[in-house]
Amino acid sequence: MSQAQKQPVQLSLTTKITQAGEVETFDFDTAGELLLKDGQIFLRYTETIGEQQTQVRFKFEAAAVHLHRSGDGQTKLVFRPE
């Protein structure tokens, strides 16, 4: 098993949630971690909105970005250029 390389990062994020025609915007700064493991690049951090904490992890690949969010529930999304 290979050793992971970790780098602390500081993130400034804006999250916009649109539901039933209404938009909520949340701005926050948080610490995170950039991780290189087995040739894969990950970004992970904890998103806090009110009392709710959500663990967020991005996995960066040449042809896609994977987003995994886990807290009260789980969300998995894959973003591709096409």
C-alpha positions as CSV (number, residue, x, y, z in Angstrom):
1,M,0.0,0.0,0.0
2,S,1.4,3.4,-0.9
3,Q,1.7,6.3,1.4
4,A,-0.7,9.2,1.0
5,Q,0.6,12.8,0.6
6,K,-1.6,15.4,2.5
7,Q,-1.6,19.1,2.2
8,P,-3.8,21.4,4.4
9,V,-5.8,24.0,2.4
10,Q,-8.1,26.9,3.2
11,L,-11.3,27.1,1.2
12,S,-13.8,29.9,0.5
13,L,-17.0,28.5,-0.8
14,T,-20.4,29.7,-2.0
15,T,-23.3,27.2,-2.0
16,K,-26.6,28.1,-3.8
17,I,-29.6,26.0,-3.2
18,T,-32.6,26.5,-5.5
19,Q,-35.9,24.9,-4.4
20,A,-39.5,25.7,-5.3
21,G,-38.3,28.9,-7.1
22,E,-36.4,30.2,-4.0
23,V,-32.7,30.5,-3.8
24,E,-30.7,30.2,-0.6
25,T,-27.0,31.3,-0.6
26,F,-24.4,30.2,2.0
27,D,-20.9,31.6,2.1
28,F,-18.3,30.1,4.3
29,D,-14.6,29.6,4.9
30,T,-13.3,26.3,6.1
31,A,-10.1,24.2,6.4
32,G,-9.7,21.2,4.1
33,E,-7.2,18.7,2.9
34,L,-5.7,18.0,-0.5
35,L,-4.7,14.4,-0.8
36,L,-2.6,12.5,-3.3
37,K,-3.1,8.7,-3.0
38,D,-2.2,6.0,-5.5
39,G,-1.9,8.7,-8.2
40,Q,-5.5,10.0,-7.5
41,I,-6.2,13.6,-6.3
42,F,-8.8,14.2,-3.7
43,L,-10.1,17.4,-1.9
44,R,-12.0,16.9,1.3
45,Y,-13.5,19.2,3.9
46,T,-16.5,19.5,6.3
47,E,-19.3,21.9,5.2
48,T,-21.2,23.4,8.1
49,I,-24.5,25.1,7.5
50,G,-26.3,26.0,10.8
51,E,-26.2,22.9,13.0
52,Q,-25.8,20.5,10.0
53,Q,-22.3,19.1,9.2
54,T,-21.7,17.4,5.8
55,Q,-18.5,15.6,4.9
56,V,-17.5,16.5,1.3
57,R,-15.0,14.7,-0.9
58,F,-14.0,15.5,-4.5
59,K,-12.1,13.1,-6.6
60,F,-10.4,14.6,-9.7
61,E,-9.8,12.5,-12.8
62,A,-8.7,13.5,-16.3
63,A,-12.2,13.1,-17.8
64,A,-14.4,13.6,-14.7
65,V,-14.8,15.1,-11.2
66,H,-16.6,12.9,-8.6
67,L,-18.5,14.6,-5.7
68,H,-19.5,12.6,-2.6
69,R,-21.4,14.3,0.2
70,S,-22.4,12.5,3.4
71,G,-24.2,13.8,6.4
72,D,-27.9,13.3,7.1
73,G,-28.0,11.5,3.7
74,Q,-25.6,10.8,0.9
75,T,-25.2,12.4,-2.5
76,K,-22.9,11.1,-5.3
77,L,-22.5,13.0,-8.5
78,V,-20.1,12.7,-11.5
79,F,-19.3,15.8,-13.6
80,R,-18.0,15.3,-17.2
81,P,-17.4,17.9,-19.9
82,E,-20.0,16.3,-22.3
